Amino acid sequence: MGKYEPLADHLRKLGYGQVRMKFEEIEKVLGFPLPPSSRNHRAWWSNNPSNNVMTHAWLDAGYQTEAVDMEQRKLVFRRAEPDGAHHSPVSPRPLPGGEKSEDAPHTLYGCLRGTVTFVGEVDLTQPADPDWGAREDGDIAR
C-alpha cells in the first residue's frame, strides 16, 4: 500500500461527485503532514500523472482536483468522467463501404469539452474590449 493510499480509499468510500477538503483534512486522512511544496506551489495539485506520487491517489480513485485555493488551503476533488468520456473526440459515422458522411461530426468535435470554466457571472455576449477596433485603427491611444 502506497503512502497516499488512505486518501484514495477515503475518496472511493465517499463516492460523491465532488469532495471539498482543506489541506488539514487531507493530512488528517493521511496521518502525516503534506510536503511544504503542496502549500507553496499550485502545480503540486495538478492532475498530471507525472506530477507527484499523491496525484495518482486521487486519479486512481476516479477524481480530479479543481478550485485549488492556496490562500485558504482548500480544494475540490471532482469525480472524473468515465475513461475516455471527457477527452475523446466524437468520430464520424462511417457509411457502408467505409466512406465518411459529410454531415457527420469532425473527428475533433468535442475534444475541448469541459476545458474552460467561467467563474462568477460572465456575459459571453458582451465584448471583452469594446474599443479594440478603434484602438487598432489608431483612433484611441494605447
N, C-alpha and C positions, 0 to 999 in steps of 0.2 A: 504494500500500500504506500502510495506516494505521500509526501509531506503535506500536500494541499488537498488530498482526497476527502478530508472531512467537509470541506466547502462543497465539493461536488456532491457528496452524499446529502448534505443539507439541502442544496438546491433541488436535487432529484426528489427528496421526500416531500418538499413543499409543493412542487409541481405547478406552481402558479404561472400565469402568463408573464407577470413581472414581479420582481422582488426588490424592494428598496432596502438598502443596507448602508449603515455607517461603517467606516473603516474599523471602528472599535468593535462593532458587532461581528465583523468578519474575523477579527482577531480572537474574539471570544469563541467562535465556532472552531477556529483552527487550534486554539490553545497556545498560541505564541504570537508575538508582535510581527506585523508586516515589516518588510525592509524599509529603510528610510527613503529609497527611491520611489516607493509607492505613494509617498506624501509629497514628493518634490517634482515628479515627472508624470504628466498626464499620459504620456505614451506607455507607461507601465501598465495601464489599464486597457490598452488597445486589444482588439480581437485578433491580432496577427498571431497565428500559432507558433511562429518562431520568436515571438517576443520574450516570453519567460515561462518558467515551469508552471506558474499558477494559472496562466492563460488557459492551459489545457484542462484545468479543473472545471472552469465554468463552460468551456466549449464542449468538453466530453459530457457534461451534464445537460447539454442542449440549450445553453444560454449564451447571450452576448451582452457585453457591457454597453451602457449608454448613459447620457446625462451625468457624466463624471464631474462632480463639484469638488475641486481641490481645496477651496477655502473652507467649505462646510464639512469636508472629508466624508462625502457620501456619494453613492452611485445607484444606478438601477441595473439589475440583471434582467434582460428581457428574453423570453423563450424564443429561440431561433426557429425559423420556419423549417419544415422538413427538408432533408437533404435535397438540394437542387431547386427547391421551390422558389427560393428568393433570387438566386443569381442565374439560373439557367434561362437562356432565351427561348422564345417560342419558335419552333421550327415550322416552315411552310408545310402544308399538307401536300404530299406527292399525289399526282394524278395517276391513273392507270398508265402503265408504260414507263413510269419513272419521272415524267416531266413534273415541273413545279407549277402550281397555279399562280397566275399573275396577281390575283386578288388575295392571295394568302399573305399572312404577315411575313415581313422580312425576318431572317434568322436572328437579327439583333433586336427585334421588337421585344421590349420589356426587360432588357438586360440591365437597365439602370433603375428599375423599380425599387423604391424604398431607400435610395441613396441620398436623398435630400430631405431634410426635416426643417420645417419653419417653426420657430419658437415664438410664441405670442401671436398677436394678431397682425398678419401681413396681408395687405390687399394687393394681390398679384395683378390686378387690372390697372393699377396706378403706375405711372412711370417712376422708376427709381431716381432719375435725374431729369426733370422736365426741361432743363435748359441745355442739355447736351448738344442739341443741334445748333443752337445759336453760338455756343462756345466753339464748336468745330468750324463754324463759318467765320469766326473772328469777331462776332458782334459783342461778345462778353469776354472781359479779360479773365485770364486764368488765375 
